C-alpha cells in the first residue's frame, strides 16, 4: 500500500519489511533498541489548550501516560509541547523516553527546541541536561511500544515529485486505501539529505487570541534546517471521531537544529529513510471539551 502511494509523490521509493535497526546506536541514540512490542498511539490534550489562548495549567507526565495506555515502562516517541511550568518558556518538545517501570527509573533522551534569546535562532538542548522530570504541556502525539527489536516497515523515498510532505503522503495513502477504517502508525525517520522547513513556537505565549491559521503562522517562527534530521512521526489515517491531530512530527539533530517538521525544501535532493510500526490501540487522553481545527498542520 505504501509503496504504491509514495510512488505518486516521490521519484524513487522502496518499502520493505526488515529487522528494526538498533536504535541505541547512531544517529538515533535512543534509550531503547526498537519500536516493537504492544505498539499503541496516544493523543494527549490538544491544540485548543494552546490557541486561541493558552491554558498553562495543562501539564502531563510521560510516566503517567504510560500507565494510562496500559503499558507502564513503555518506550515513547513523538511530538508535543514542553511544560512551560518547568522551562519558564514555551518550546517544542521532542519526546524520547523509556518510562519508569517497577524495576527501573525512567531514561529521558528527549530534546527541547526553543528560540535562542541571544540570536533568535534555534536552541536545541537535551532535556536531561537541565531537567530531571518527564513532564510536558498542553498537547502531545505519542507512539509507544515495549521498545523491543522486531520486524518493522522500512521506507526509503528519494526525490519528491509531488506537493505532499513525506508524512502527509504516508497518511493520505493509508486513508485512501483503508477508507473508514483508521490506521495508526509511528516510529522514526531520517531526512538524510537536503533541507526542511521547521517551526519553533516563540518563548512567549500569544497575549492576543490566535483565531485563524494565518494568525498562528504569523506567531510561529519558521526556519530552514539542514540534514541529517531525525524525525518522530505519529500518524492516524483518519479521525474516527476523537478530535485527533491526525499527523504530528518533531525532529532533532546532532548539529543543534530541530523542531516541528513541515516539509522538505529541497525536493530534488531530499532522501528519507524511515522505520514504522502500525499501532494496535489508540488512546485519547484529556480531550478538549471546546475544540476547533485551527493550527493543526
ABEGO torsion letter per residue (X at the ends): XAAAAAAAABABBBBBBBBBBBAABOAAGBABABABEGBBBBBBEEAAAAOABBBAABBBBAAAAAAAAGBBGBBBBEBBBBBAAAAGBBBBBBBBBBBBBAABBBBBABBBBBBBAAAGBBBBBBAAAABABABBBGBBBBBBBAGBBEBBBBBBBBGBABABBAAAAAAAAAAAAAEABBBBBBEBBBBABEBBBBBBBBABBBABBBABAAAAAAABBBBBBBOBBBBBBBBBABBAGAGBBABBBBBBBAAGBEEBBABBABAAABBBBBBBBBBABBBBBGBBABBBABGAX
